Amino acid sequence: MNQTGSTVQSLDRVFDIVETLSNHGNELSISQLCAFTGLNKSTVHRILNSLIYMGYVKQNPETTKYSLTF
């Protein structure tokens, strides 16, 4: 992540996850998202739950992996 000024950490983390899901084009597990973003598991899990609630991410019930809805 390239930071050129003041940022909001929580938004940086949300967009790290969204961009990672977008760049990989397929379903990713929480472990994979942690590895790609450098975020801890509880942070990734909380953000994913919010993104699912807002309709931006879905979880495959068979694989438990996550992907973008758009």
Secondary structure, 3 states (H helix, E strand, C coil): CCCCCCCCHHHHHHHHHHHHHHHHCCCECHHHHHHHHCCCHHHHHHHHHHHHHCCCEEECCCCCCEEECC
